Amino acid sequence: MDLSSNHSRDAASVVREMNTLIDPVDHNQPGAREALLALSHRLTAMLETPSETIQRIGWAEPARFAAIRIATDLKVFDALKKAGGDSVNISQLASETGAENSLIARTMKHLSAMNVVGETGADEFSPTRFSNALTIPKYRDGISYCFDVAGPSFHGTPGYLKDTKYQNPGNISDGPFQYAHRTEEPFFVWLGKRPEHFEHFNNYMSGYRQGKRGWMDEGFYPVRERLYHDMQNDDENAVFLVDVGGGLGHDLEELRVKHPGIRGRLVLQDQPEVIAQIDKASNSIELTTHDFFTPQSVKGTPRQESDVRKKLTGLDLGARAYYFHSVLHDWNDASSLKILQNIVPAMQPGFSKLLINENVVPDVGATWSITSMDWLTMALGAVRERTEKQWRDLLGQAGLKVTGIWTYDQGTESLIEAEIEV
Ligand SMILES: C[S@@+](CC[C@H](N)C(=O)[O-])C[C@H]1O[C@@H](n2cnc3c(N)ncnc32)[C@H](O)[C@@H]1O
């Protein structure tokens, strides 16, 4: 390999830095794994020649993505997992899937070369942690959704931007998504009419941030102190939190498990097609259909902040918190403002909080997970991830003041807390 001595010294210093993270990763120190991963990406960028980088991003990764998509269709990963630790050979896979032997062979070889499966001998393969994950809907459907829906949008983005003279996309009915998918419908309208893609999207939503720390975890946002220490035990019938556009309800389920001390009802709101996908029997949350462009239905009796302070509890106060997770980044400022303006009248000054769980793009050092999400929102919705200033401006226009922003580390979504400005 043609590496200058400077280059190899730089790479060696990254390796030394990586070594210092091994213990913290072993001890589950918050942020250590993500920091090690970021260094491994940097090391790859240092070690690869330009032509290898082009080969990797231009063919190796697209081929891996296509091969995974095909393998999930053929249930190859299920077959590997079913073998219970034994290797599976190409003939077995061909007979289980009905695909031609030689096609399966080249698919498996690339998947092994790209660390998706293990290779245990000639034409023999074993599962990995990742390939086993791809048998579970919340992960498997992420592949289908990203390949079938987001993929074409990314491919269409350069052509769209060239046609529009490189202006930042801002029209939800005429952006890269519409250009690529040959439609005039906004992303969510299009998605809602395609049950297969919609199911993939919703399942993926319940899985895409698995393994990352979230605001309900210890040491992130002080849930008890900020939300329920002053709620009284007779508040069981009061609504504690409304998850607006909450998808399949995974966040509410998590809240119940991680904060069993919370009294009160947890209400999920989403579109009818999404709510219909939920297995009601397994839920301890209330499922409701609600269009967030219409006035919020969970609301208390209007009153002044001074009244509320006298008794911080009660059914007539509406919800303690109205919560949006990965919702407002799907909409431009004008639409987001409408969504917020439909919530604000339901909030009680001095009692209700608005919680937004989204990326806050830092001024310097944004991680790949934030910057790529920014690009995903552009490719799908002609929208963007917001900086702190952009969040404060948007909330201010809706009559809300930011009372805190809690951010963990290395690209996790932040928790923005806001209240009615009095
Ligand atoms: C990116 S997903 C986020 C889902 C969930 N909050 C999460 O973080 O996993 C956006 C959600 O907004 C919902 N949504 C879109 N338009 C809506 C509307 N007009 N009213 C209510 N929900 C809507 C979608 O159905 C979807 O569940």
The ligand as a Gaussian input file, in Angstrom:
#p B3LYP/6-31G(d) Opt

LIG

0 1
 C      -40.810000       9.833000      11.764000
 S      -42.258000       9.118000      12.416000
 C      -41.946000       9.162000      14.146000
 C      -42.719000       8.144000      14.911000
 C      -42.362000       8.091000      16.396000
 N      -42.622000       9.350000      17.073000
 C      -40.936000       7.669000      16.590000
 O      -40.105000       8.496000      16.959000
 O      -40.623000       6.510000      16.342000
 C      -43.467000      10.374000      12.200000
 C      -44.849000       9.965000      12.659000
 O      -45.751000      11.047000      12.386000
 C      -46.975000      10.468000      12.000000
 N      -47.787000      11.473000      11.279000
 C      -47.577000      11.987000      10.040000
 N      -48.539000      12.877000       9.729000
 C      -49.387000      12.918000      10.803000
 C      -50.549000      13.675000      11.110000
 N      -51.056000      14.563000      10.235000
 N      -51.141000      13.481000      12.298000
 C      -50.631000      12.592000      13.200000
 N      -49.518000      11.857000      12.979000
 C      -48.904000      12.023000      11.789000
 C      -46.562000       9.306000      11.132000
 O      -47.615000       8.390000      10.961000
 C      -45.397000       8.751000      11.934000
 O      -45.810000       7.796000      12.869000

